[in-house]
Amino acid sequence: MKDVQSQTDMRNVALKNVGIKNLKWPICVLDKENKTQNTIAIIDVSVDLPHNLRGTHMSRFVEVIGEMKNVLPQSLEETLDKLMERLDSKAANIKIEFDYFIKKTSPVTNIASFVDVRCCFEASKEDKFKFLMGVSVPITTLCPCSKEISKFGAHNQRATVDIKVAMNKLIWIEDIVEIAEESASSPVYSLLKRQDEKFVTEQSYLNPRFVEDVTREVVLRLEERKEIDWYSVNVESIESIHNHSAFAYTEKGFTL
């Protein structure tokens, strides 16, 4: 059959990224406690396209993704190598977003339940292989200013800590989640009995945090991890008494 994609294009415009987005796919990732965990991913994958080719072969992206086993940095590099070979490209990129479930016990009653965090693996290869792991962790923050100026109580809200890391050695998703939760006024839980709710409420009150505080606390903990070469931290608070959110962002190497 006629290969239309491989026709010569005369417009002399190279394309940096061509590929597929929002492919829903079952994957298996490493799990610190249970070795592996099965979940569902949303995948974007692309390659570059030379100026003289009309199009790429989109079906080959799905074929290569179907050959992936456990999703980890080594297998992602192998996947990018296959893409560049089969699509005759010099660069390839893949982004995999998925829900990851961690078993957590309530702080007083010790009842187990699952908390899900949103994770993202981003990998690219041209001259060198690059890999970033992103974890989005829900937390609670309590406003230090509100606590200071109020006769009783203080407003609190759910916030999200988004951490991206470039690593030189495996670091577990659970380790990143722990760093985020330790930096918060309190972690969040799927299941809390009354005794637990009392504990979490009082813990938050005794540990007030601005988004700036959480961001700096996360940075200090990330700096202690020798496995991490680079990081970015973004904390967003969904404010409970304002009609806007508050956020703070920084990354390794930024100074003023």
N, C-alpha and C positions, 0 to 999 in steps of 0.2 A: 504494500500500500504506500501511497505517496507520503513522504515525511515532510510536512509543511513547516514544522518548527525548525528544521535544519536548512531551510532556504536561506540564500544570501540576502542580507539586508543592506541597502545602499544609502541609508540615511546617516551612517557614520556616527551613531550615538551609542556608546557603551552604557550598560545599566549596572549599577552597583549591587542591587538586590532584586532577584526575581524568585518567586517560590509560592508556597502555600501557607495559609494562616488558619488558625482556629480548628485544627484537626483534633478531634476528640479521640483519645487512644488509651487503652489499658497499659499500664507500666508497672514495673517492680523496682522499688528503691530500697536502699539499705536502711535497716532499723536497728538502733542501738541495743534495744532490749530483745527483739525477736528475730534478729538477723536480716529479715526482709519484710517488706510491707507492700501489698498490692493496692493500687489506687488508680484513679482516672486522671489523665493529663489533657491539657490543651496545648497543642504544639504548633509553633511557627518555624518554618525552615526555609532557607534560601541559599542561592549561589549568585555569583556575578555572571554577567552575560556579555560576551565580546560584541564589539560594534558591528561585526559582519554577520551575526546570526540573528534570525528573525525571532526565535523563541527558544525556550527550554522545554524539556520533557517532564511535565508535571507529574505524571504517573510514577516516575522513578523516585520521587521524594517519598511517596507512600511505601514503595517497595523497600527502600533502604530502612525506613523507620520500622517496618515490619520485621527486619532482621536484628533489631536491638534486643539484647537480653536485659540483665539488670542495668538500670540507668545510673551510671557513675562516671566520673571524669574520663577514665580510660575508654569505656565503651562509647562515650560521646565523641572522643577524638577519632576512634575507629569509624564511627558513623560519618563524621565530616570528611574523612579521607575517602570513604566510599562514594560520597556525593560528588566530590571534586573529580574523582576518577570517572564515574559513570556519566557525569554531565560535562566533562571536559572543561572544568572551571578552575580558577586559581584561588578562589576563596569560598568559604561556606560558613553558614551561621545557623544555629538552632536555639530555640527558646522553649523551655518546657515548664509549664505552670501546673501545680497539682496541690490537692489537699493532703495534709499529712496528719495522722492522728496519734496523739500521745496520751497514755493512760496517766491520770492524775488522781491522787486521793485527797479528799476534803481535809482541811487542816485540823479539825478536832475529832470528828466522828470516823475519819479514815475510811470513808466509803469511796470506792473507785468508780471513775467515769472517764470518758474520753473528751479531750479538748482538741479541736482541729486548728492547725495553723496553715496559712497559705505559703507555699514554697515555690521557688523559681530557680531553675538551672539555665544559665546562659553560656553558650560556648561558641567560639569562632576559631577559624584557622585560615591563615594565609601563609605568612612565613613562619609564624609560631602559633602554638595552641594556647588559647586563653579561655579560662573558665571562671565564672562567678556563681556563687550560691546566694540566693536571697531568701530571707525568712521574714514573714509578717506576723507579729505576735500581738494579740490583744492583751491589754493591761488595764488597770485602774489608776487614775491620778486624782489626788486631792489638792485643791489650790492652797498654797501656803498663805497667800494674801487674804483669802476668804477666812481662813482659820484665825489669822492674826487680828482681823478687824471685827469679827463677829463675837457677840456675847455667848453664843452657843452654836454648835454645828459649823459646817463648811461645805461648800459645793464640791462634789466630785463627779467624775464622768469616766466613760470608757475612752481609752486612747489606743493607738496602734504604734508599735515600734517596728519599723522596716529596716532591716540590716542586710547589707550585701557584703560579702567577703571574697577576696581572692586568697587562696590557701596554698601552702607548699606541702601540706600533709593533711590527711583526712581529719576534719572536724565534724562532729555529729550535729545534725539538726537540733537534737535535744540540748546540746551545749549552748547553741545560740539562743534558744528559747529560754534557757536558765539565766543567761546573761541579761536578757530583756526583763524577765520577771524580777530578778534581784534588784534591778534599777528602778522599779516602779514603786508607787505607793502600796500596791497589792497586785498579785496575780488575779486572773479571773478563772472561774470554775464552771463546769457544766452542771454540777450537782452540789448543792449546799443545804444542809439541814439548819435548823434555827441556831444551834450552838456554833456552827461554822459561820453563818452569816454575821453573828455577833462578833466573832473573832476577826473576820475580814474587815468589817466596818471599823472596828477599833484600831486594827492594824493600819488601815489607810489614814485614819485621823492622826495617829502617832508618827506617820511617815509621809508628810505632805511633799508633793513634787510639782514644780512647774515642768513644762515640756523641755525647757532649757536644762533643768536639773536631770531629768531622765536621760537626755542626750549625752550629757557630760558623764554621767554614771556609766552608761553603756560604753563610751569611749575608753574610760579608765580600765574597764574589764577586758575589752578587746585588746588593748595595748599589752595586757599581761599574757596573751596567747601567742606563743612563738610560731604557731602553725599559720598565722594570718599575716599576709604580706601587705594587704590593703583592705580598707573597709569604708563603707559609707553608712551613716545613721540618719534616719528621718523619723521623728516622733510627731504624730498628729493627734491632738486632743479634740474629740467631738464635744464641744463645750455645752454644759447643761443649762447655763443661764445667759448665754449669748446666742445670736443667730448666725454665728460664724465659727470656724474651727481655728485652733492655734497650732502652730507647728514650729519645729526647730530642726535644722539640718547641718551636718558637717561631714567631712571625710578625712581620711588619713593624709597628713601632709599640709593641711590648711592652717595658715597662721595669719595673724594681724599684728 
